[in-house]
Amino acid sequence: MNKATTHSLKLQNLSYLILRVLGSGIFLIAGLNHIFETSNPVARLESAPFGFLATSIFPAEMLVILSGIGLLTGGVFLLIGFKTRIAALLLILILIPISLTIQAGSTDTLGPLFKNIAIAGILFFFIVNGSLAYSLDHWLKKKKTQSPVRGAGAASLVIAMLLSSYPSTAHSASPVSYDTSKQDYAVLISQPGHLGAAVHTAKTMIADKKYNTGEFVVMACGRSVEAFTQGSSTDMSEVYKDGKEAGITFVVCGMSLENFGIGAETIFEGTQITPNGLTYMFDLKLKGFETIEL
């Protein structure tokens, strides 16, 4: 990935942070106002055209205090990017009744009403996408990287079983004949622990002449891109180095890097980045690669 693309990804991640931090401010202030300056929002609720819809269920002061607690809690969670989707959903559920009871039904409150509609759009963005980069959610997600040993044996067994079916013969007593032309292979991994299994399998096939291995590609999508991160909690640098020395080509999905908030500058040197890992695998298939997905 060139410097311009890397810079663009950094700016994009920074924009998510700015949107989340600035968007949380209005909920923090509103929540504090509802809790410590209760009389003003109570008066607005009681005098609003549709305020009776809320006060007929609960006293106005109780509604204001409860909404203040919800606004403050959701605002703090949104600010730090913790349980972001849940926090955004909580805030939008509070925002809707406030807009309908206090700001609807009068031309004097059209401005605040459409302000709330715009804020609801920001909340909807975080409900769909989560906190993305620079957040507590993202930090906790990186801590959950899978052990490189766990699942490696099973993944190697699955690959070996599938690959063992490639050469076949009608009579077991007859010698097996192999194509003398080079065969290219590609493995699509989706979890960090799959990297060890893919490298082990690739080295075995490269060393075994019956596979007549040409190029061997390990394509990383989804959470597996975390295995290529320098300084991660699960150090896969030795596995990666071992694979590079064996001649394996490592490619990671740019969309997955973006989704998990991983900067291109943090991944292992020599790793190739493709915008879309899935279409890259389809392209390899068209080129005659034998492909498999873990």
C-alpha positions in Angstrom: 0.0 0.0 0.0 1.5 3.4 -1.0 1.9 6.3 1.4 -1.1 8.2 0.0 -3.4 5.2 0.8 -1.9 4.8 4.3 -2.4 8.5 5.0 -6.0 8.3 3.8 -6.7 5.4 6.1 -5.2 7.3 9.0 -7.4 10.3 8.3 -10.4 8.1 7.9 -9.8 6.5 11.3 -9.2 9.9 12.9 -12.5 11.2 11.4 -14.3 8.4 13.2 -12.8 9.4 16.5 -13.6 13.1 16.0 -17.2 12.3 15.1 -17.6 10.1 18.1 -16.0 12.5 20.6 -17.8 15.6 19.3 -21.1 13.7 19.0 -20.9 12.6 22.6 -20.5 16.1 24.0 -24.1 17.1 23.5 -25.3 14.0 25.5 -22.9 14.7 28.3 -24.0 18.3 28.7 -27.7 17.4 28.3 -27.4 14.6 30.8 -25.7 16.8 33.4 -28.4 19.5 32.8 -31.2 17.1 33.3 -29.7 15.8 36.6 -28.5 19.1 38.2 -30.7 21.7 36.6 -33.9 19.6 36.6 -36.4 22.5 36.9 -35.7 23.9 33.4 -36.2 20.7 31.4 -39.2 19.9 33.6 -40.8 23.2 32.7 -40.2 22.6 29.0 -41.7 19.2 29.2 -44.8 20.4 31.0 -45.4 23.3 28.6 -44.7 21.3 25.4 -47.7 20.6 23.1 -47.3 16.9 23.4 -45.7 16.8 26.9 -48.9 15.3 28.4 -48.1 12.0 26.5 -45.1 11.5 28.8 -46.3 13.1 32.0 -49.5 11.0 32.0 -47.3 7.9 32.5 -44.7 9.2 35.0 -44.1 12.5 36.8 -42.2 15.0 34.8 -39.3 15.3 37.3 -38.8 11.5 37.4 -38.7 11.4 33.6 -36.2 14.2 33.3 -33.8 12.6 35.9 -34.1 9.2 34.4 -33.4 10.5 30.9 -30.5 12.5 32.3 -28.9 9.4 33.8 -29.4 7.6 30.4 -27.9 10.5 28.4 -24.9 10.8 30.7 -24.2 7.1 30.7 -24.6 6.8 27.0 -22.5 9.9 26.4 -19.6 8.6 28.5 -19.7 5.2 26.7 -19.8 6.9 23.3 -16.9 9.2 24.3 -14.6 6.3 25.2 -15.9 3.9 22.5 -17.1 1.2 25.0 -20.1 -0.9 24.0 -20.6 1.7 21.3 -23.5 0.1 19.5 -25.5 -0.4 22.7 -24.7 3.1 23.9 -25.8 4.6 20.6 -29.0 2.5 20.6 -29.8 3.7 24.2 -29.2 7.3 23.2 -31.5 7.1 20.2 -34.2 5.5 22.3 -34.0 8.5 24.6 -33.8 11.0 21.8 -36.9 9.9 20.0 -39.4 10.5 22.8 -37.8 13.8 23.8 -38.1 15.0 20.2 -41.7 13.8 19.8 -43.0 15.3 23.1 -41.0 18.5 23.5 -39.9 19.6 20.0 -42.7 18.4 17.8 -46.0 20.4 17.2 -44.5 23.9 17.2 -42.8 26.0 14.6 -40.6 27.5 17.3 -38.9 24.2 18.0 -38.3 23.1 14.4 -34.6 24.0 14.6 -34.0 21.8 17.7 -36.2 19.1 16.2 -34.1 18.8 13.0 -30.9 19.1 15.1 -32.1 16.0 16.9 -32.8 14.3 13.6 -29.2 15.0 12.5 -27.9 13.7 15.8 -30.0 10.5 15.3 -28.1 10.1 12.0 -24.8 10.1 13.8 -26.1 7.6 16.4 -27.4 5.3 13.6 -23.9 5.4 12.0 -22.4 4.0 15.3 -25.2 1.5 15.7 -24.3 0.0 12.3 -20.5 0.4 12.4 -19.5 0.4 16.0 -16.7 2.6 17.4 -14.2 1.5 14.7 -10.7 2.8 15.4 -9.2 4.5 18.5 -11.7 3.2 21.1 -11.9 0.9 24.1 -14.0 -1.5 22.1 -11.1 -1.8 19.5 -8.5 -2.2 22.2 -10.5 -5.0 23.9 -11.0 -6.7 20.5 -7.2 -6.7 19.9 -6.7 -8.4 23.3 -8.8 -11.3 22.3 -6.4 -12.6 19.7 -6.4 -16.3 19.4 -3.5 -18.5 20.4 -1.4 -19.5 17.4 -1.3 -23.1 18.7 -5.0 -23.5 19.3 -6.8 -24.7 16.2 -3.5 -25.1 14.2 -3.5 -28.9 14.5 -7.1 -29.2 13.4 -6.6 -26.8 10.5 -3.5 -28.7 9.4 -5.5 -31.9 9.5 -8.3 -30.4 7.4 -5.9 -29.1 4.8 -4.0 -32.4 4.6 -7.2 -34.4 4.2 -8.5 -32.2 1.4 -5.2 -32.1 -0.4 -4.7 -35.9 -0.1 -7.7 -36.2 -2.4 -6.1 -34.3 -5.3 -4.0 -37.2 -6.8 -6.2 -40.3 -7.5 -5.9 -43.6 -9.3 -8.4 -46.3 -10.3 -6.3 -49.2 -8.9 -4.5 -48.9 -5.6 -1.7 -51.2 -6.7 -0.8 -48.9 -9.7 1.7 -46.2 -9.2 0.4 -42.6 -8.9 1.3 -40.3 -11.8 1.6 -36.6 -11.2 1.5 -33.6 -13.5 5.0 -32.3 -14.2 3.9 -28.7 -14.5 4.1 -26.4 -11.5 0.8 -26.0 -9.5 0.1 -22.8 -7.6 -1.8 -22.9 -4.3 -3.6 -20.3 -2.1 -5.0 -20.6 1.4 -7.6 -18.1 2.8 -7.4 -17.7 6.6 -9.9 -15.9 8.8 -8.4 -16.3 12.4 -5.0 -15.4 13.7 -4.3 -19.0 14.8 -4.8 -20.2 11.2 -1.5 -18.6 10.2 0.6 -21.2 11.9 -1.4 -24.0 10.3 -1.2 -22.4 6.8 2.6 -21.9 7.1 3.2 -25.5 8.3 1.1 -26.9 5.5 2.8 -24.8 2.8 6.3 -25.8 4.0 5.2 -29.5 3.9 3.9 -29.2 0.4 6.8 -27.2 -0.9 9.2 -29.9 0.4 7.2 -32.7 -1.0 7.8 -33.1 -4.8 4.5 -34.8 -5.5 2.7 -31.4 -5.1 5.1 -29.8 -7.5 4.4 -26.5 -5.8 4.9 -23.3 -7.7 3.7 -20.2 -5.9 2.0 -20.5 -2.5 -0.1 -17.6 -1.2 -1.6 -17.1 2.2 -4.5 -14.6 2.0 -5.6 -13.1 5.3 -9.1 -11.7 5.8 -11.3 -10.9 8.8 -9.7 -11.1 12.2 -6.7 -13.0 10.9 -5.1 -9.7 9.8 -4.3 -9.2 13.5 -1.6 -11.9 13.2 0.4 -9.7 10.9 0.5 -6.8 13.4 3.9 -5.8 14.9 3.9 -5.8 18.7 0.6 -7.6 19.1 -0.2 -9.6 22.2 0.2 -12.8 20.2 3.6 -12.6 18.6 3.5 -14.3 15.2 6.7 -12.7 13.8 8.7 -15.9 13.9 5.9 -17.8 12.1 5.8 -15.1 9.5 9.6 -15.0 9.1 9.6 -18.8 8.8 7.0 -18.6 6.0 8.8 -15.9 4.1 12.0 -17.9 4.2 10.1 -20.8 2.7 9.0 -18.6 -0.2 5.3 -18.0 0.9 3.6 -14.9 -0.4 1.6 -13.2 2.4 -1.4 -10.9 1.4 -3.8 -9.1 3.7 -7.2 -7.6 3.0 -7.3 -3.8 3.1 -11.0 -3.8 4.1 -10.2 -6.0 7.1 -7.4 -3.8 8.2 -9.7 -0.8 8.1 -12.5 -2.7 9.9 -10.2 -3.6 12.8 -8.5 -0.2 12.9 -5.1 -1.5 11.9 -2.8 0.9 10.2 -0.8 -0.4 7.2 2.4 0.8 8.7 2.0 -1.6 11.7 1.9 -4.8 9.7 5.0 -7.0 9.0 7.3 -5.6 6.4 7.0 -7.5 3.1 3.3 -8.2 3.5 1.3 -7.3 0.4 -2.1 -5.5 0.8 -5.0 -5.9 -1.5 -8.2 -3.8 -1.3 -10.5 -6.8 -1.2 -9.3 -10.2 -0.1 -12.2 -12.1 -1.5 -12.0 -10.8 -5.0 -8.2 -11.4 -4.8 -8.9 -15.1 -4.1 -11.4 -15.2 -7.1 -8.7 -13.7 -9.3 -6.2 -16.4 -8.1 -8.7 -19.1 -8.9 -9.1 -17.7 -12.5 -5.3 -17.8 -12.8 -5.4 -21.6 -12.1 -4.5 -21.6 -8.4 -5.8 -24.4 -6.2 -7.5 -22.6 -3.4 -8.8 -23.6 0.0 -10.5 -21.7 2.9 -10.0 -22.3 6.6 
